[in-house]
């Protein structure tokens, strides 16, 4: 993970900005507090803790006390043998009993407790994975919004450029300098840019809805990353070392490992159905009655119970076979999770390195396009270049800037996903990025391009 953090730290080291912000950190904090999926997971964790506490109860003795009192208002007559008369007798009785029982040997309750413990551990890991997933969602939605905003600025500039080009070509057509087909071509380009702008505005709204839903806030991003940042690839020599960490740090793999343990414990519990159980009990009973003759009795009894299963119609055997089969299923799922994590690991590395390559190339393309744009501006002033040439160079410049920004946002998103693939997302790195951001500009800052050109010349 050191190389990852090193690359990310390099990503987030930027020139001092006039305005600092913690907008991204605030959104992540709000999501971790208010996201319904996280809240549901927290309740699931509490339930698992109660299940674990419940699993300890069979190891403790069971004590019961009962009390009773009976009033008999019916009359019972007894014949008198001396004179033949009959005597009526009303009576009532009272009593109470105290019982104590304790399981001495029952392997099933041991395995029930182990299963409850495993369930709690699995739910804790699942909860941590949900936290990671929500952080990734926030980062992805946040930077998707910024990506679309950057595309919107570039496309808006393109639309403005194509409108000016259409006006210029239309005037040239009226003067007879260009063919009517050139007007149609310019008009089609302008309409295509207008359509693209409308589509991007739709994407901006959707990404904002997703961001608000994930964070449960109505905050609209006001800050953006800076253009003049430097990025590093993940070296291939570190790839194999990082990949070895997957088995120990990837949440999906760890969960699948615990599921194997759970299946094995479930099988052991099923085996316990073939074993005898032993329990002991003690009872103390008191009874007081005046039925005919007053009587009072109390007795104490002790018992040791041994239960040996002989036959249950085969249900325990088939349950054993079913749970034995589930072990092989859990092992297959574990191997699949390792394979899936490995594929995602390789895919993200390729995407990250491609992002860096594209960013470095696009930085050069931007510098070249900017130089062409500045040169065309000067040439237009002295009449050696047309307005169409100027607008075309301007359009190419904004296209390259848009692509450059898109790769920057994709790089940050992919690096966050890669970080999450190897354990918990480092919030300190995201906080450093958040604090380095600057207010969103409605137009591209050409001064940044001057800095890029100056750095390239040096």
C-alpha positions in Angstrom: 0.0 0.0 0.0 3.0 2.3 0.4 3.4 2.8 -3.3 -0.3 3.5 -3.6 -0.3 6.1 -0.9 2.9 7.6 -2.3 1.2 8.0 -5.7 -1.9 9.5 -4.2 0.1 11.9 -2.1 1.9 13.0 -5.2 -1.5 13.5 -6.8 -2.7 15.8 -4.0 0.4 18.0 -3.7 -0.5 21.2 -5.4 0.4 24.8 -5.4 -1.0 26.9 -2.6 -4.6 27.9 -3.5 -6.1 31.2 -2.4 -9.2 29.4 -1.1 -9.1 26.1 0.8 -12.1 23.8 1.1 -13.1 20.6 2.9 -16.2 20.1 0.8 -15.4 16.5 -0.2 -14.5 15.6 3.4 -17.8 17.1 4.5 -19.8 15.1 2.0 -18.0 11.9 3.0 -18.7 12.6 6.7 -22.4 13.3 6.0 -22.7 10.0 4.0 -21.1 8.0 6.8 -23.5 9.6 9.3 -26.8 9.6 7.3 -26.6 7.0 4.5 -29.5 4.6 5.0 -27.5 1.6 3.9 -24.9 2.3 6.6 -27.6 2.9 9.2 -29.2 -0.5 8.3 -25.9 -2.2 8.6 -25.3 -0.7 12.0 -28.7 -2.1 13.2 -27.7 -5.5 11.7 -24.5 -5.3 13.8 -26.4 -4.6 17.0 -28.7 -7.6 16.2 -25.6 -9.8 15.8 -24.2 -8.7 19.1 -27.5 -9.6 20.8 -27.5 -13.0 19.0 -24.0 -13.6 20.4 -25.1 -12.7 23.9 -28.1 -15.0 23.4 -25.8 -17.8 22.5 -24.2 -17.8 25.9 -27.5 -18.4 27.7 -27.5 -22.3 27.2 -24.3 -22.5 29.2 -25.9 -21.0 32.3 -28.4 -22.8 34.6 -32.1 -22.4 34.2 -34.0 -21.5 37.4 -37.8 -21.6 37.6 -40.2 -21.0 40.5 -43.9 -21.7 40.6 -46.5 -20.8 43.2 -50.2 -21.9 43.3 -53.2 -21.4 45.5 -56.5 -23.2 45.0 -59.8 -22.2 46.6 -62.4 -24.9 46.1 -65.9 -23.6 46.8 -67.7 -26.8 45.8 -68.9 -29.0 48.6 -67.8 -32.5 49.2 -70.1 -34.7 51.4 -69.0 -37.6 53.4 -71.4 -40.2 55.0 -71.2 -40.6 58.8 -70.9 -44.4 59.6 -72.3 -43.9 63.1 -75.6 -42.1 62.6 -75.8 -42.1 58.8 -75.6 -38.3 58.6 -73.5 -36.5 55.9 -70.8 -33.8 56.4 -69.9 -31.1 53.9 -66.3 -30.1 53.5 -64.9 -27.0 51.7 -61.1 -26.8 51.3 -58.2 -24.9 49.7 -54.6 -25.8 48.9 -51.4 -23.8 48.5 -48.0 -24.8 47.1 -44.9 -23.7 45.4 -42.0 -25.3 43.6 -38.4 -24.4 42.7 -36.5 -26.1 39.9 -32.9 -25.9 38.7 -31.6 -27.4 35.5 -28.2 -27.3 33.9 -26.9 -28.7 30.6 -23.7 -30.7 31.3 -23.0 -31.9 27.8 -24.4 -30.7 24.5 -22.1 -30.0 21.6 -24.8 -28.2 19.6 -25.0 -25.2 22.0 -21.2 -24.8 21.7 -21.4 -24.7 17.9 -24.5 -22.4 18.1 -22.3 -20.0 20.0 -19.5 -20.3 17.5 -21.9 -19.6 14.7 -23.1 -16.5 16.4 -19.6 -15.3 16.9 -18.8 -16.0 13.2 -22.0 -14.1 12.1 -20.9 -11.1 14.2 -17.4 -11.1 12.6 -18.8 -11.5 9.1 -21.3 -8.6 9.7 -18.5 -6.4 11.0 -16.5 -7.0 7.9 -19.6 -6.5 5.7 -20.2 -3.2 7.6 -16.6 -2.1 6.9 -17.1 -3.0 3.2 -20.3 -1.0 3.1 -18.4 2.0 4.5 -15.9 1.6 1.7 -18.6 1.3 -0.9 -20.3 4.4 0.3 -17.1 6.4 0.3 -16.4 5.2 -3.3 -19.9 6.2 -4.3 -19.4 9.7 -2.9 -16.0 10.1 -4.6 -17.4 8.7 -7.9 -20.5 10.8 -7.9 -18.6 13.9 -6.7 -16.0 13.8 -9.4 -18.4 12.6 -12.0 -20.3 15.8 -11.3 -17.0 17.8 -11.7 -16.2 15.9 -14.8 -19.5 16.8 -16.4 -19.1 20.4 -15.3 -15.7 20.6 -17.0 -17.2 19.0 -20.1 -20.0 21.5 -19.9 -17.6 24.4 -19.9 -15.6 23.0 -22.8 -18.7 22.1 -24.8 -20.2 25.5 -24.1 -17.1 27.1 -25.4 -17.2 24.8 -28.5 -20.9 25.9 -29.0 -19.9 29.5 -28.8 -17.1 28.9 -31.2 -19.3 27.0 -33.7 -22.0 29.8 -33.5 -19.4 32.4 -34.3 -18.0 30.2 -37.1 -21.5 29.8 -38.5 -22.1 33.5 -38.5 -18.7 34.1 -40.2 -19.3 31.4 -42.9 -22.9 32.7 -43.5 -21.5 36.2 -44.2 -18.8 34.8 -46.5 -21.6 32.8 -48.3 -23.6 36.0 -48.8 -20.5 37.6 -50.3 -20.1 34.6 -52.5 -16.8 33.5 -51.0 -17.9 30.1 -49.9 -20.4 27.4 -51.0 -23.7 26.9 -49.4 -22.6 23.4 -48.3 -20.1 25.0 -46.0 -23.0 26.8 -44.3 -24.8 23.5 -43.9 -21.7 21.9 -42.4 -21.2 24.7 -39.9 -24.9 24.7 -39.0 -24.8 20.9 -38.4 -21.7 21.3 -36.2 -23.4 24.0 -34.1 -26.5 21.9 -33.6 -24.4 18.9 -32.7 -22.6 20.9 -30.0 -26.0 22.2 -28.7 -27.2 18.6 -28.5 -24.1 17.5 -26.6 -24.5 20.4 -24.2 -28.1 19.4 -23.4 -26.9 15.8 -22.8 -24.2 17.0 -20.5 -26.6 19.1 -18.6 -28.7 16.0 -18.1 -25.7 14.1 -16.8 -24.9 17.0 -14.4 -28.3 16.8 -12.9 -28.3 13.0 -12.6 -24.9 12.9 -10.9 -26.0 15.6 -8.5 -29.1 13.6 -7.6 -27.0 10.5 -7.0 -24.6 12.5 -4.8 -27.4 14.0 -2.8 -29.0 10.6 -2.3 -25.7 8.9 -1.2 -24.9 11.7 1.3 -28.4 12.7 2.2 -27.6 16.4 1.7 -28.6 19.0 -0.8 -25.1 20.4 -1.2 -23.9 21.2 -4.7 -20.2 21.0 -5.3 -18.5 24.4 -5.4 -14.9 23.4 -5.6 -12.7 21.7 -8.1 -9.2 20.2 -8.5 -6.5 22.2 -10.1 -5.2 21.6 -13.6 -1.4 21.7 -13.0 -1.0 18.5 -11.0 1.4 15.6 -11.5 0.6 11.9 -11.4 2.6 8.7 -11.1 1.9 5.2 -12.4 1.9 2.1 -10.2 5.2 0.4 -11.2 4.9 -3.2 -12.5 7.6 -4.4 -10.0 5.3 -3.6 -7.2 2.2 -5.2 -8.7 2.9 -8.8 -7.5 3.7 -7.6 -4.0 0.5 -5.6 -3.8 -1.5 -8.5 -5.2 -0.4 -10.7 -2.4 -2.1 -8.4 0.0 -5.5 -9.1 -1.5 -5.9 -12.4 0.4 -5.4 -10.6 3.7 -7.0 -7.2 3.1 -9.7 -7.5 0.5 -13.1 -7.5 2.2 -14.8 -9.9 -0.3 -12.0 -12.5 0.1 -12.0 -12.2 3.9 -15.8 -12.6 4.0 -15.6 -15.7 1.8 -13.0 -17.2 4.1 -15.3 -16.7 7.1 -18.1 -18.3 5.2 -16.0 -21.4 4.8 -15.5 -21.4 8.6 -19.2 -20.9 9.1 -20.0 -23.9 6.8 -17.5 -26.1 8.6 -19.0 -25.1 12.0 -22.5 -25.7 10.7 -21.4 -29.2 9.7 -19.9 -29.8 13.2 -23.2 -28.7 14.7 -25.0 -31.2 12.5 -22.6 -33.9 13.7 -23.5 -33.2 17.2 -27.0 -34.5 16.5 -25.5 -38.0 16.6 -23.9 -37.4 20.0 -25.6 -38.0 23.4 -26.6 -35.1 25.6 -26.4 -34.9 29.4 -28.3 -32.6 31.7 -29.0 -32.4 35.5 -31.9 -31.0 37.4 -33.0 -30.4 41.0 -36.6 -29.8 42.2 -38.0 -28.7 45.5 -41.8 -28.9 45.9 -44.0 -27.7 48.8 -47.8 -28.4 49.1 -50.2 -27.4 51.9 -53.9 -28.5 51.8 -56.8 -28.7 54.2 -58.8 -31.1 52.1 -60.6 -33.2 54.8 -57.4 -33.5 56.8 -54.8 -30.8 56.9 -51.7 -32.0 55.1 -48.3 -30.4 54.5 -45.6 -31.9 52.3 -42.3 -30.9 50.8 -39.9 -33.0 48.8 -36.6 -32.6 47.0 -35.7 -34.6 43.9 -32.5 -34.8 41.9 -32.1 -36.2 38.4 -29.4 -36.8 35.8 -30.7 -37.2 32.3 -28.8 -38.8 29.4 -30.3 -38.6 26.0 -28.8 -40.9 23.3 -30.2 -40.4 19.8 -31.0 -43.7 18.1 -33.1 -42.9 15.0 -34.7 -39.8 13.6 -36.0 -41.0 10.3 -32.7 -40.0 8.6 -33.3 -36.2 8.9 -30.0 -35.7 10.8 -28.0 -37.7 8.2 -29.4 -35.8 5.2 -28.9 -32.5 7.0 -25.3 -33.6 7.5 -24.9 -34.4 3.8 -26.4 -31.1 2.8 -24.1 -29.0 5.0 -21.1 -31.1 3.9 -22.0 -30.1 0.3 -22.2 -26.4 1.4 -18.6 -26.5 2.4 -17.6 -27.3 -1.1 -19.9 -24.5 -2.3 -18.2 -22.0 0.1 -14.8 -23.1 -1.1 -15.9 -22.5 -4.7 -17.2 -19.1 -3.8 -14.0 -18.3 -2.0 -11.9 -19.1 -5.1 -14.3 -17.1 -7.2 -13.9 -14.1 -4.9 -10.1 -14.4 -5.2 -10.4 -14.5 -9.0 -12.8 -11.6 -9.1 -10.6 -9.5 -6.9 -7.5 -10.4 -9.0 -9.3 -9.3 -12.2 -10.4 -6.1 -10.7 -6.9 -5.5 -9.3 -5.3 -5.9 -12.7 -8.1 -3.9 -14.5 -7.7 -1.0 -12.1 -3.9 -0.9 -12.5 -4.2 -0.8 -16.3 -6.8 1.9 -16.0 -4.8 4.0 -13.6 -1.6 3.7 -15.6 -3.5 4.5 -18.8 -5.0 7.6 -17.0 -1.5 8.7 -16.2 -0.2 8.1 -19.7 -3.2 9.9 -21.2 -2.8 12.8 -18.7 0.9 13.2 -19.6 0.2 13.1 -23.3 -2.8 15.4 -23.0 -0.7 17.9 -21.1 1.6 18.1 -24.1 -1.3 18.3 -26.4 -2.8 21.2 -24.4 0.5 23.0 -24.5 0.7 22.5 -28.3 -2.9 23.5 -28.9 -2.4 26.5 -26.6 0.7 27.6 -28.6 -1.3 27.1 -31.8 -4.1 29.2 -30.4 -1.8 32.0 -29.2 -0.1 32.0 -32.6 -3.3 32.0 -34.5 -4.5 35.0 -32.4 -1.4 37.0 -33.5 -1.8 35.8 -37.1 -5.5 36.8 -37.1 -4.6 40.3 -36.0 -2.2 40.8 -38.9 -4.6 39.1 -41.4 -2.6 35.9 -42.2 -5.2 33.7 -40.5 -9.0 33.8 -40.7 -11.5 33.9 -38.0 -12.5 30.4 -38.8 -8.9 29.3 -38.2 -8.9 31.1 -34.9 -12.2 29.5 -33.8 -11.0 26.1 -34.9 -7.8 26.3 -32.8 -9.8 27.5 -29.9 -12.2 24.5 -30.2 -9.2 22.1 -30.4 -7.8 23.7 -27.2 -10.9 23.3 -25.2 -11.4 19.7 -26.5 -8.0 18.7 -25.2 -8.6 20.5 -21.8 -11.9 18.6 -21.5 -10.2 15.3 -22.2 -7.4 16.2 -19.7 -9.8 16.9 -16.9 -11.8 13.8 -17.6 -8.7 11.6 -17.2 -7.8 13.5 -14.0 -11.2 12.7 -12.5 -11.1 9.1 -13.7 -7.6 8.8 -12.1 -8.8 9.9 -8.7 -11.9 7.7 -8.9 -9.8 4.6 -9.9 -7.2 5.3 -7.3 -9.9 5.4 -4.6 -11.3 2.1 -5.9 -7.9 0.6 -5.9 -7.3 1.8 -2.3 -10.6 0.2 -1.3 -9.6 -3.1 -3.0 -6.8 -3.5 -0.4 -8.7 -2.6 2.7 -10.3 0.6 4.2 -10.1 3.8 2.2 -7.5 6.2 3.6 -9.7 9.2 4.6 -6.6 11.3 5.3 -5.6 11.2 1.7 -9.1 12.2 0.6 -9.0 15.0 3.2 -5.7 16.2 1.7 -7.3 16.3 -1.7 -10.3 18.1 -0.4 -8.2 20.8 1.3 -6.3 21.4 -2.0 -9.3 22.1 -4.1 -10.2 25.6 -5.4 -13.5 27.2 -6.3 -15.1 26.1 -9.5 -14.4 28.5 -12.4 -17.1 29.2 -15.0 -14.4 29.4 -17.6 -11.1 27.7 -18.1 -8.2 29.7 -16.5 -5.8 30.4 -19.2 -3.2 31.4 -16.6 -2.9 27.7 -15.7 -2.1 27.0 -19.3 0.7 29.6 -19.2 2.1 27.8 -16.1 1.9 24.5 -18.0 3.7 25.9 -21.0 6.3 27.5 -18.8 7.0 24.2 -17.0 7.3 22.4 -20.4 9.8 25.1 -21.6 11.9 24.6 -18.5 
